[in-house]
Amino acid sequence: MKIQTYWDINQLSQIKTKSQALKAFEEEFVHMFLKESRKTIQSIDPHHKGFASKMYLDMFDMQIAKAISDSDALGIKEYLQQALESYQKNSK
């Protein structure tokens, strides 16, 4: 499995379709959700204060976000796709 970094500009240039952009948005949304949720745990647990621990947990959250996004269980991509189609139809 190849780990993709969020700062990789080449990865962003590979997005060619609306569907790919929506999937990337969903993945980033889930990643940010997990990251912000983890902050509440870190304020309780003093063992997660170091740089290495934060880096590991961020990479872990990125992979979990990718797995959740790949499962299509949340439906964020589909919801946004319907909203965009509705907007395009009604804006003409």
N, C-alpha and C positions, 0 to 999 in steps of 0.2 A: 504494500500500500504506500503510495506516495503522499507525503505530508505537504500540503500547499500552504504557503505563508500568505498572510493578509496584506503584506506590503509588496508583494510581487506584482509589478506594473504589467509585465508580460501576460500574466493570468487575466488581468482586466481587459487587455486588448483582444483576448480570445473570445470574448462575449460578442456574438454576432446576431442573436435573435432576441426578441422580446421575452420568450420563454426562458432563455438562459439568464437574462438580466433579472427576471422575477425570481428565479431559483437562487441566484447569487444574493439577492436582497433578502429572501427568506432565510438563507443560511446565516447571513450577517446579523439579521434580526434575532435569531435564536442564540447566536454566539453572544451578542450584547446582553440578552436576557439572562443567560447563564452567568456571564461575567458579573453583572450587577447583583444577581442573586447570591453569588459566592461572597460578595463583599460583606453581606450580613453574617455569614458563617465565620469569615476571617476576623471580624471584630470580636467574636466570642472566643475563637480558638487562637491562642498566641503562637502556635507552631507553624502557622502559614504566613509569617512575616518576612521571611528571607526572599532574596531575589530569585534563587533557583526554584524555590517552591512556587512563587508567583508565575514564573516562566512555564514550569511544568503544568500548573493548573490552567493557564491560558491555552497552552497547546492541547491539553485534554479537552477543554471546553470547545475548542475549534473542531476537534474530531467528533465530539458528541453532537455539536450543531450540524455538522455535515451528515452524520448518520440520521438525525431527526429529519433534516431537510430531504434527504434521499428517500426516506420512507413515505413522504407525502401524507403523513398523518395529521399535520396541523391544518393544511388547506390554505395557508396564507398565499401561496403562489396562485392557486385557483381563484381565490377571492379577489386578489389584485388584478388578475387577468380579466375576470368578469367586469370589474369596475372600470378598467381601461376600455374594454369593448363597449360598455354602456356609455362611457364618456365620449368616445369617438363617434358613436351612433347619434347621440343627442347633440353633439356640437356642430353637426353639419347643417 
